[in-house]
């Protein structure tokens, strides 16, 4: 397997086994570990000799080593390990009771610990302020519990390899829908969830016809109120324009293609939205690398190799179902009953480059339908072959296949198109069906050297056509796109388009083309330029509905504080801004803190931290807050000295006139290895966070004139990505509501 530098970094950081900081596994070892482990399942079905099992393992190894196919990350990470949890996608039910809610929180923690992501529908929870008959109390509503799930996720780390990720879904007819739509308006809130509004046919028809729409209490199915659907739709558009959340899913469209409708309705999806699942279902995903399925001499798709790849990949994924160690017995039971797999693709944009087809063209749409129909047909042919050998999935009798008289099939679904964040980096190709974000990037190495990374297909064409130069590649890295570049022939510019060159309608048309021949759903983000309007987003949603997509996510460039993958001269602009700021500061006198007053008035509060009890004193004089003292309750030690130093710097900042809210913002969400719960009920992430909590209480009491028992929980504010990957400083890109580092594979949904 030919590995790029980025692929090696991702493998070493997240996939290869280690002993301490020392790698004990090579990429070749990893592939053999996975191939051997998954091949052993064949023993359950055939009286295979050892040679036959080895032959299957070699097939699986070659499939990955030739860069034809890769399974989802948990399979690469955990196959052949003690954990052996191989699935990426789970959905858990959330019923309208405390027992169900906290059972789901517990179960999701077990899933996150094992490396999976979870989806939930909060639709069954009664609305805010509804009366709880059993207690006489007032219901807090689904959004309050969404925040509890978010906090629980933050407390669970996935073994240092994958972070907890969730999808929260609410039906559009829930009475709390407007609150749900705006629940992530503050970008530091609910950071461990993607959210999606489940739009229904009734809603879309009411919107189209200008009719009022009923909001229904899920507890008793009674209408709570009628509302203009435009109010809901416009709110969705407004929030998506602001920061890309919420996404939307078309719930009735999803259930029209539910393969087992007798078993219940699908209510939610996995965190990236491409895998609708019944409660307690899981799904194992994998992706074919289309960029290597091209016969470049004949300039056409290599369907012979693709067919062999699809058949082996279906065999592989069906084996994964049996090889899996499920985090819950109920998940094992439901998963084995339906045996869903999701074979998808990556490298689509790179394949189009090789075929000399523009992404934004009718030819590309025709090719998309042709190739996905081929993959879907061949995956089902192989699944039916497996059913003859191993038996159909147990719930086949309750499926659409049985109803329509089709022959037995091994898997209730066979195709899904995922975003392929990390595995596409390993494969060295474009992600999912997304266009490339840029053709060249500049990367600073230890602030001493700038490395230009160029799409290898474009680089090869540039050299072949004779217009390659280092200077030109540097220029392209600053622009990201070829648009407007007079040094490059028009026919090359037409083919090598990037995301922001493509009108939004082409993004949706491409998604719809693949969706036509995909069992589950298609992960797709419509990346928009920063000057895109709310009307642009509204048009995207309406077109997605008209073209029978199952959902859609949009992201407007620079709409979040954590700017996703940047192209252009971002580094140059940063340096220029730094120079301008330095020049501005040099023209001003230094700020000298005012003298500490002789008399101050204040109070001391004890707060629990992971290092012990911290005593925080906040004092003020006639001009406002002026000083902070922090003592660990025990003298000496690093923690005590660091707290004292932090308090002294805060005091200087206060007496220099810095807004205390700005100070609090910087202190909150700093995390140490030992967060803890304070007696007031909130989580304390570190000693600086504790000082921020006490300061926050002080100013809130001053503003309200009332006693404040506790501060807002700080854990939603963790891991804000301020323009770059928090681990390596590299570029991050937005894919289906998640951000993935282009260099080290860090990802967060």
URUR-V197712 format. One line per field, one symbol per residue. ss: DSSP state (H for helix, E for strand, L for the rest). A space follows every 10 residues. Layout:
ss=???
//
This chain:
ss=LLLLHHHHHH HHHHHLLEEL LEELLLHHHH HHHHHHHHHH HHHHLLLLLH HHHHHHHHHH HHHHHLLLEE ELHHHHHHLL LLLLLLLLEE EELLLLLHHH HHHHHHHHHH HHHHLLEEEE ELLLLLLLLL EELLLLEELL LHHHHHHHHH HHHHHLEELL LEELLEEEEE ELLLLLHHHH HLLLLLLLLL LLEEEEEEEL HHHHHHHHHL LEEEEELLLL LLEEEEEEHH HHHHHHHHHH HHHLLLEEEE HHHHHHLLLL HHHLLLLEEL LLLLLEELLL LEEEEEEEEH HHLEELLLLE ELHHHHHHHH HHHHHHHHHH HHHLLLLLHH HHHHHHHHLL EEEEEELHHH HHHHHLLLLL LHHHHHHHHH HHHHHHHHHH HHHHHHHHHH LLLHHHHHLH HHHLLLLLLL LLLLELELLL HHHHHHHLLL LLLLLLLLLE EEEEELLLEE EEEELHHHHH HHHHHLLLLH HHHHHHHHHL LLLLLLLLLH HHHHHLLLHH HLLHHHHHHH HHHHHLLLLL LELLEEEELL LLLHHHHHHH HHHHHHLLLL EEEEEELLLL LLLLLLLLLH HHHHHHHHHH HHHHHHLLLL LLLLLLLLLL EEEEEEEEEL LEEEEEEEEE ELLEEEEEEE ELLLLLLHHH HHHHHHHHHH HHHHHLLLLH HHHHHHHLLL LLLLLEELLL LLEELLHHHH HHHHHHHHHH HHHHLLLLLL LLLLHHHLLL LLLLLLLLLL LEEEELLEEE ELLLLLEEL
//
